[in-house]
Amino acid sequence: MTVRPEESLDPASWDEFRAHGHAVLDELLDWVRTLRERPPWQPVPEEVRAGLRLPIPHEGIGLDGSWQDFRRSVLPYPWGNVHPRFWGWVNGTGSPSGALAELATAIINTNAGGGHQVAPYVEGQVIDWCKAMVGFPADASGVLVTGGSVANLVALAAARDAGEPRISEEGVGIVPGGAVFYASAQTHNSVDKAVRLLGLGQRGLRSIPVDAEFRIDLAALQQAIAEDRGAGRKPVCVIGNAGTVNTGAIDDLTALADLCRSEGLWFHVDGAFGALAAISDRLKPLVRGMERADSVAFDLHKWLYMPYDVGCVLVRDREAHRRPFAAKASYLAREARGAAPNDHDPGSLGLELSREFRGLKVWMLLKEHGLAKYARLIEQNVDQAKYLAALAQQHSELELMAPVPLNIVCLRYVGSHEGERLDAVNREVLIRIQERGIAVPSATTLHGRFAIRVAITNHRSRREDFDVLVGAIAEIGREVAAAA
Ligand SMILES: Cc1ncc(COP(=O)(O)O)c(C=O)c1O
């Protein structure tokens, strides 16, 4: 048998690879530096999409070949959330030094699922910083995850099993009448998904109405809990919002903490972006009560502008956090010495075993900029939201559609028109603003009316960008209304 020469994926020539790497980095940095010169978003053309439906390559086209394909087919067509005028959904922007931290993460490519290595210690440090950011006690538990959706799932799994510890052995059927979670009708759908994934079904989540400011109606919540108890169901957990996805509304978290204490319920806060208001002395009072929660979920890729993806879940009771995830397998046994998992094992605190070293970028970026800078940027975004809201209120053709407690502004074109036609007009206005490459807000429905929604978690936006947006809504609104 002839022996085939052995191969690896390392470059044949490190010098050539280094030159390529430097050129690539230069080009990518120029791309970020010149973002403003390009539209925030453009659709992916059909010929590009066709090029993304090819069979798997049998032989490779080489480093330069794949880079040229990336430049042609990928680089021009991202969603655009890095752009100063992207305010759709709740998206973060990342940062150039965040990208360098990602490069370092990829180069060392350590599996941060546990083990006696530096990653769990760095993540432990980051988790301690996260606790300090939201006012959680130093002995609370926590883990970094992909984002808010998984953070909510992890926290709600802990809540479910704390409500009835026999669930991990017997399953959810052990709870007579079924376990029930409560959240306002404005709560993000990741909570709904989590409750269903936890086996509680759609009926396991009671949707509670909101008040005029889109905050949970406390009397309705109390009534729902009493009704469920009366009907033999088991109330387990209340989910409060520190910043709803639609309008940035913040539930009365102190009242929810009091209620959960008196009712013996788990109190979870979905603070995907709003929890981080707590790092600003000025904004912290808005989320008061969050520090009393049993668990809190938030994203660092949203309002700390870290590169995707990184979210955080904190759980006050360490045992409750571990219960749904504790690793029992013999191949994961801990040892006092050697490289095996030691005391820090994030793999037992969430769904993932093998995982990216997400903590590294958080650790490096917080060291680089310091928390005070992030607090200023968050305040800047809140001030920009107030600025935009004021522009909308002052404009004779625009309407502000909801209070602006934080960083989300819902507005629309009204002109001299009324009624349902405005929904269709504004839907078209939004699409044209996106398609003309002006800006990327998104949409929502408030009290049955279509709203253009601007969520500002963007360190690159400037006040002038909001002037541009308001001008475009008014101008395109007139154009669309005239043609309708
Ligand atoms: C309030 C809220 N909760 C949860 C999520 C889900 O977070 P992620 O997209 O990071 O999974 C979001 C996302 O926008 C959100 O706004």
Ligand as a Chemical Component Dictionary entry (heavy atoms), coordinates in Angstrom:
data_LIG
# 
_chem_comp.id                   LIG 
_chem_comp.type                 NON-POLYMER 
_chem_comp.pdbx_formal_charge   0 
_chem_comp.three_letter_code    LIG 
# 
loop_
_chem_comp_atom.comp_id 
_chem_comp_atom.atom_id 
_chem_comp_atom.alt_atom_id 
_chem_comp_atom.type_symbol 
_chem_comp_atom.charge 
_chem_comp_atom.model_Cartn_x 
_chem_comp_atom.model_Cartn_y 
_chem_comp_atom.model_Cartn_z 
_chem_comp_atom.pdbx_ordinal 
LIG C1 C1 C 0 -37.348 41.978 25.182 1  
LIG C2 C2 C 0 -36.621 40.911 24.414 2  
LIG N1 N1 N 0 -36.483 39.680 24.962 3  
LIG C3 C3 C 0 -35.823 38.690 24.343 4  
LIG C4 C4 C 0 -35.267 38.900 23.090 5  
LIG C5 C5 C 0 -34.535 37.765 22.410 6  
LIG O1 O1 O 0 -33.163 38.033 22.394 7  
LIG P1 P1 P 0 -32.214 37.337 21.287 8  
LIG O2 O2 O 0 -32.653 37.911 19.961 9  
LIG O3 O3 O 0 -30.850 37.783 21.674 10 
LIG O4 O4 O 0 -32.419 35.884 21.378 11 
LIG C6 C6 C 0 -35.392 40.145 22.484 12 
LIG C7 C7 C 0 -34.842 40.382 21.132 13 
LIG O5 O5 O 0 -35.010 41.422 20.547 14 
LIG C8 C8 C 0 -36.066 41.183 23.163 15 
LIG O6 O6 O 0 -36.208 42.406 22.630 16 
# 
loop_
_chem_comp_bond.comp_id 
_chem_comp_bond.atom_id_1 
_chem_comp_bond.atom_id_2 
_chem_comp_bond.value_order 
_chem_comp_bond.pdbx_ordinal 
LIG C1 C2 SING 1  
LIG C2 N1 SING 2  
LIG C2 C8 DOUB 3  
LIG N1 C3 DOUB 4  
LIG C3 C4 SING 5  
LIG C4 C5 SING 6  
LIG C4 C6 DOUB 7  
LIG C5 O1 SING 8  
LIG O1 P1 SING 9  
LIG P1 O2 DOUB 10 
LIG P1 O3 SING 11 
LIG P1 O4 SING 12 
LIG C6 C7 SING 13 
LIG C6 C8 SING 14 
LIG C7 O5 DOUB 15 
LIG C8 O6 SING 16 
# 
